[in-house]
Amino acid sequence: MGRSANSRNRMFVKDNDGLVRTAPVDSNNVQDAKLIIYNAMRETDDFYVVSNGDQTDTVIMCLDQNLDLYGAMGMRQYEPDKPNFTPRITAVCSLINSKPMVEMSILRKSLFGDGCDRALYTFDELCPGIGYCLTTYSSDGDPLPSFRGEPLLMPLEGNLQEIAGLFWKALDPENRVALVVKFIGMDNGSIKSRVHIINKYA
């Protein structure tokens, strides 16, 4: 999603090795790349990571050092984009021993000062057709109010393209910029992943 011209000047690009990154649609119109250009999805042999910022790389670095999502998020905080202070949302999925496990995190500015509230959610039982959702904001406002509360339950029905289309249509047409859905599954005993990307401005 994007509300400013700088935030809307983006698209998703898929590279090799499970990497999905943001890239400018028009590099000549990039005003500040720091918070809008980053690796959104990365994966290792055992883990799949997704986030709304460069903390994706922090998580991968920590996983390589046998640290977990909690340890990785202890090194980061919300984005410094006054006055909204956009929360950082991150998720890690693993299929070790063929049993899915999902961890999700949100880092948001404290209601009582400049401190960082860190919430971590762990799910070791997943239901077919149901997903967990964290968003950056809970509604419109000035400044925008951070998401608070438990992750939302969302339907995951149909194939990769149908799921992507369902959520693309649900997003605000004015602010939607790009969307990516990743499918992770077993294929002849090995774990395979594939993605489907929708870019508004590409």
C-alpha positions as a printed NumPy array, in Angstrom:
array([[  0.   ,   0.   ,   0.   ],
       [  1.108,   3.593,  -0.524],
       [ -0.282,   6.982,   0.398],
       [  2.524,   9.234,  -0.836],
       [  3.925,   9.538,  -4.355],
       [  7.204,   8.067,  -3.122],
       [  5.495,   5.035,  -1.573],
       [  3.408,   4.436,  -4.684],
       [  6.455,   4.437,  -6.948],
       [  7.082,   0.753,  -6.222],
       [  6.59 ,  -2.74 ,  -7.549],
       [  7.499,  -6.265,  -6.478],
       [ 10.251,  -8.134,  -8.352],
       [ 11.049, -11.822,  -7.964],
       [ 14.685, -12.894,  -8.101],
       [ 16.248, -16.334,  -7.737],
       [ 16.473, -18.294,  -4.466],
       [ 13.054, -17.235,  -3.207],
       [ 13.873, -13.524,  -3.021],
       [ 11.085, -11.011,  -3.607],
       [ 12.096,  -7.362,  -3.347],
       [ 10.6  ,  -3.951,  -3.903],
       [ 11.923,  -1.851,  -6.762],
       [ 11.058,   1.622,  -8.07 ],
       [  8.72 ,   1.852, -11.032],
       [ 10.486,   5.067, -12.084],
       [ 13.944,   5.42 , -10.562],
       [ 14.031,   9.103, -11.524],
       [ 11.143,   9.846,  -9.161],
       [ 12.506,   8.153,  -6.032],
       [ 12.564,  10.752,  -3.252],
       [ 13.83 ,   8.571,  -0.39 ],
       [ 14.673,   4.921,  -0.972],
       [ 15.54 ,   4.046,   2.626],
       [ 12.092,   2.896,   3.768],
       [ 10.551,   1.803,   0.462],
       [ 13.245,  -0.341,  -1.21 ],
       [ 13.994,  -3.608,   0.602],
       [ 13.895,  -7.391,   0.436],
       [ 10.284,  -8.312,   1.256],
       [ 10.657, -12.122,   1.13 ],
       [ 13.655, -14.365,   1.626],
       [ 14.084, -18.033,   2.41 ],
       [ 16.646, -20.526,   3.654],
       [ 16.577, -24.318,   3.592],
       [ 14.328, -24.334,   6.672],
       [ 12.686, -20.911,   6.955],
       [ 10.552, -18.502,   4.936],
       [ 10.613, -14.841,   5.967],
       [  8.348, -11.959,   4.932],
       [  8.189,  -8.371,   6.188],
       [  7.316,  -4.798,   5.288],
       [ 10.875,  -3.488,   5.551],
       [ 14.59 ,  -4.214,   5.644],
       [ 14.126,  -6.241,   8.85 ],
       [ 13.749,  -9.225,   6.492],
       [ 17.54 ,  -9.227,   6.243],
       [ 17.905,  -8.878,  10.023],
       [ 15.811, -12.021,  10.54 ],
       [ 17.803, -14.013,   7.977],
       [ 21.062, -12.92 ,   9.627],
       [ 19.779, -14.009,  13.05 ],
       [ 18.458, -17.347,  11.787],
       [ 21.909, -18.039,  10.334],
       [ 23.279, -17.466,  13.861],
       [ 20.7  , -19.83 ,  15.434],
       [ 18.695, -16.926,  16.862],
       [ 14.912, -16.698,  16.525],
       [ 12.402, -14.047,  15.472],
       [ 12.156, -12.732,  19.035],
       [ 15.908, -12.161,  19.136],
       [ 15.909, -10.532,  15.72 ],
       [ 13.104,  -8.12 ,  16.565],
       [ 14.881,  -7.132,  19.768],
       [ 17.43 ,  -5.435,  17.5  ],
       [ 14.862,  -3.351,  15.613],
       [ 11.998,  -0.936,  16.266],
       [  9.224,   0.855,  14.36 ],
       [ 10.029,   2.961,  11.317],
       [ 11.174,   6.576,  11.934],
       [  8.632,   8.115,   9.547],
       [  7.027,  10.892,  11.586],
       [  4.202,  11.373,  12.378],
       [  2.938,   7.86 ,  11.576],
       [  5.868,   5.807,  12.889],
       [  4.854,   2.864,  10.696],
       [  4.948,  -0.456,  12.567],
       [  7.29 ,  -3.138,  11.306],
       [  5.422,  -6.399,  10.661],
       [  7.322,  -9.632,  10.131],
       [  6.518, -13.331,   9.83 ],
       [  8.572, -16.526,   9.731],
       [  7.26 , -19.896,   8.557],
       [  9.02 , -23.232,   8.838],
       [  8.136, -26.741,   7.727],
       [ 10.752, -28.588,   9.767],
       [  9.71 , -32.247,  10.124],
       [  6.829, -31.424,   7.729],
       [  4.933, -29.672,  10.553],
       [  4.079, -26.038,   9.764],
       [  4.939, -23.402,  12.354],
       [  4.362, -19.661,  12.01 ],
       [  5.697, -16.783,  14.095],
       [  4.551, -13.207,  13.573],
       [  5.783,  -9.956,  15.071],
       [  4.742,  -6.316,  15.122],
       [  6.951,  -3.479,  16.377],
       [  5.02 ,  -0.265,  17.058],
       [  5.595,   3.012,  18.825],
       [  4.486,   3.074,  22.449],
       [  1.355,   5.032,  23.283],
       [  3.246,   6.618,  26.174],
       [  6.497,   7.821,  24.649],
       [  9.169,   6.949,  22.111],
       [  9.626,   3.363,  23.32 ],
       [  8.858,   0.352,  21.16 ],
       [  6.079,  -2.144,  21.888],
       [  7.091,  -5.599,  20.643],
       [  4.388,  -8.231,  20.18 ],
       [  5.18 , -11.807,  19.121],
       [  2.622, -14.432,  18.118],
       [  3.413, -18.126,  17.644],
       [  1.087, -20.584,  15.904],
       [  1.968, -24.276,  15.852],
       [ -1.444, -25.416,  14.598],
       [ -2.626, -24.133,  11.229],
       [ -6.067, -24.707,   9.711],
       [ -6.465, -25.347,   5.978],
       [ -8.147, -22.412,   4.291],
       [ -7.459, -19.952,   7.133],
       [ -4.592, -17.477,   7.445],
       [ -3.381, -15.034,  10.09 ],
       [ -3.095, -11.331,   9.231],
       [ -1.126,  -8.426,  10.69 ],
       [ -1.401,  -4.973,   9.159],
       [  0.527,  -1.783,   9.785],
       [ -2.459,   0.451,  10.521],
       [ -5.91 ,  -0.244,  11.938],
       [ -7.749,   2.52 ,  10.036],
       [ -7.301,   5.929,   8.438],
       [ -6.314,   8.916,  10.549],
       [ -3.795,  11.713,  11.016],
       [ -1.502,  10.342,  12.235],
       [ -2.394,   6.814,  11.155],
       [ -3.257,   4.56 ,  14.135],
       [ -1.059,   1.47 ,  14.504],
       [ -2.626,  -1.975,  14.371],
       [ -3.305,  -3.403,  17.826],
       [ -4.749,  -6.655,  19.081],
       [ -4.605, -10.27 ,  17.933],
       [ -3.832, -11.169,  14.305],
       [ -6.951, -11.282,  12.155],
       [ -8.249, -14.508,  10.616],
       [ -8.455, -14.385,   6.823],
       [ -9.831, -16.821,   4.207],
       [ -7.359, -18.596,   1.933],
       [ -9.544, -20.203,  -0.721],
       [ -8.65 , -21.264,  -4.24 ],
       [ -5.347, -21.39 ,  -6.079],
       [ -2.469, -18.932,  -5.959],
       [ -3.958, -16.54 ,  -8.506],
       [ -7.448, -16.674,  -6.981],
       [ -6.15 , -15.86 ,  -3.484],
       [ -4.121, -12.965,  -4.879],
       [ -7.144, -11.653,  -6.772],
       [ -9.387, -11.891,  -3.7  ],
       [ -7.1  ,  -9.748,  -1.548],
       [ -6.207,  -7.347,  -4.36 ],
       [ -9.9  ,  -6.542,  -4.808],
       [-10.276,  -6.062,  -1.035],
       [ -7.575,  -3.376,  -0.891],
       [ -8.34 ,   0.326,  -1.282],
       [ -7.95 ,   0.942,  -5.054],
       [ -6.445,   4.38 ,  -4.451],
       [ -3.694,   3.176,  -2.119],
       [ -2.927,  -0.333,  -3.351],
       [  0.456,  -0.61 ,  -5.03 ],
       [  1.579,  -4.234,  -5.228],
       [  0.731,  -7.64 ,  -3.795],
       [  2.545, -10.951,  -3.635],
       [  1.265, -14.367,  -2.556],
       [  3.681, -17.208,  -1.841],
       [  2.68 , -20.873,  -1.904],
       [  4.861, -23.299,   0.048],
       [  4.168, -27.   ,  -0.297],
       [  5.564, -30.502,  -0.526],
       [  6.502, -31.899,  -3.943],
       [  7.716, -35.517,  -4.051],
       [  9.171, -35.251,  -0.558],
       [ 10.843, -31.878,  -1.058],
       [  9.55 , -28.423,  -0.147],
       [  8.848, -26.117,  -3.069],
       [  7.665, -22.515,  -3.142],
       [  6.234, -20.301,  -5.867],
       [  4.864, -16.782,  -5.951],
       [  2.27 , -14.75 ,  -7.801],
       [  2.743, -10.976,  -8.048],
       [  0.317,  -8.202,  -8.937],
       [  1.857,  -4.782,  -9.629],
       [ -0.402,  -1.762, -10.152],
       [  2.116,   0.519, -11.812],
       [  4.56 ,  -1.839, -13.545]])
